Amino acid sequence: MSTSEVVVTGLGMTTPVGGDVQTSWSAILAGTPGITPIEADWVAEQPSRIAGQLAVEPSDVLAKVETRRMDRAQQAALIAAREAWSDAGSPEIDPDRLGTVIATGIGGITSLLDAYDTLNERGWSRVSPHMVTMIMPNGPAAIVGLELGARAGVHTPVSACASGAEAISYAARMIQTGRADVVVAGGTEAVICGITMAGFSAMRALSTRNDDPGAASRPYDTGRDGFVMGEGAGVVVLESREHAQARGATIYGTYGGAGLTSDGHHIAQPDPEGRGAARAITEALADAGLTAADIVHVNAHATSTPQGDIAEAVAIRGALGADTDHAIVTGTKSMTGHLLGGAGAIESIFTILALRDRIVPPTINVDELDPEIDLDVAANTTRELPGGDIAALNNSFGFGGHDVALVFRSA
């Protein structure tokens, strides 16, 4: 078994606040919300009529033939992967040593609904021959794998809102066990449509602050009333340190470790005691060879749901100790909304950039911090991080009780 240290050498994303990494990161540091009204006929009767929609339409970036053959989630994944691969210097590598792990939480549901409408209105012969490959959850990973010619493995974790983070942990494991030298990993989601919005609304999970979209996603605030749906993708290029150094690659940061646990509590509600989440954090620290005191920053799952935010705060305190002032916490979903299967990936990138730039992004819309959130929250302002070798935590939790915590270290 290999003991290779895993490093991050490429970053790519397309999000509700920007069409690439630099634009998105600048918007996040500026506290710019990407939540806007949904302009579609189907939204008129919906309780929640706002979302974090892509700042740059995929059709503005991809060729027409690509958009016609790919689901929107696949399009976002390909855009992010191309940026990450280019950012990594488009490394020359034996295809047998290159893998892809791109996750999703739901998959190509919008393509499925479009095909169903076509079937009913125009008959089976007018259904796209690409329909099956557009709706399959492993489609984004396959598209990226084909783009790069990856042959070490193409994988798709599906663990609801923890999917993107789990993909990164799986990719790192591929390198650590010697299966690959380079793995392109991340998560994607694009399911802003009538049926998914209705389903989440029926669960009372979505914010209905339609008259003020930019203030609707408000983690930790006493006035929070649910999450805001988002779409987009985040992708990282992971390499063994030996491989990265041999080719002179720029290293953004180091993958420290991961903790993957489950609540065993409820299909949609978190364990109110945060026990599974706390164990994930503790296991991630152990995997990274660190202690709670080493964590200076937490990019929290922080969806802006009344129960979820409190349960995570309890978990963070339980894992990092009663005194958590050494770890500045932020919730970037306050600006992007919740990207479901893509959330853990883009938030991992924000965590890596926070370590690189020594700055914690703000959690916007915190007018009154919930007294049950006993954490040092970067409320409405950026915060500085110390110099030296520092480490940060990224949390991702999903329906079904999936708990994933990732640790990253500065380069």
Secondary structure as GFF3:
##gff-version 3
##sequence-region A 1 411
A	DSSP	beta_strand	6	14	.	.	.	ID=ss1
A	DSSP	alpha_helix	21	30	.	.	.	ID=ss2
A	DSSP	beta_strand	36	37	.	.	.	ID=ss3
A	DSSP	three_ten_helix	41	43	.	.	.	ID=ss4
A	DSSP	beta_strand	50	51	.	.	.	ID=ss5
A	DSSP	three_ten_helix	58	60	.	.	.	ID=ss6
A	DSSP	alpha_helix	64	69	.	.	.	ID=ss7
A	DSSP	alpha_helix	72	87	.	.	.	ID=ss8
A	DSSP	three_ten_helix	95	97	.	.	.	ID=ss9
A	DSSP	beta_strand	98	103	.	.	.	ID=ss10
A	DSSP	alpha_helix	109	122	.	.	.	ID=ss11
A	DSSP	three_ten_helix	124	126	.	.	.	ID=ss12
A	DSSP	alpha_helix	131	135	.	.	.	ID=ss13
A	DSSP	alpha_helix	139	148	.	.	.	ID=ss14
A	DSSP	beta_strand	153	155	.	.	.	ID=ss15
A	DSSP	three_ten_helix	160	162	.	.	.	ID=ss16
A	DSSP	alpha_helix	163	176	.	.	.	ID=ss17
A	DSSP	beta_strand	182	189	.	.	.	ID=ss18
A	DSSP	alpha_helix	194	202	.	.	.	ID=ss19
A	DSSP	three_ten_helix	213	215	.	.	.	ID=ss20
A	DSSP	beta_strand	232	240	.	.	.	ID=ss21
A	DSSP	alpha_helix	241	246	.	.	.	ID=ss22
A	DSSP	beta_strand	253	262	.	.	.	ID=ss23
A	DSSP	alpha_helix	275	288	.	.	.	ID=ss24
A	DSSP	three_ten_helix	292	294	.	.	.	ID=ss25
A	DSSP	beta_strand	295	299	.	.	.	ID=ss26
A	DSSP	alpha_helix	306	320	.	.	.	ID=ss27
A	DSSP	beta_strand	328	330	.	.	.	ID=ss28
A	DSSP	alpha_helix	333	336	.	.	.	ID=ss29
A	DSSP	three_ten_helix	340	342	.	.	.	ID=ss30
A	DSSP	alpha_helix	343	357	.	.	.	ID=ss31
A	DSSP	beta_strand	359	360	.	.	.	ID=ss32
A	DSSP	beta_strand	383	384	.	.	.	ID=ss33
A	DSSP	beta_strand	391	398	.	.	.	ID=ss34
A	DSSP	beta_strand	402	410	.	.	.	ID=ss35
###
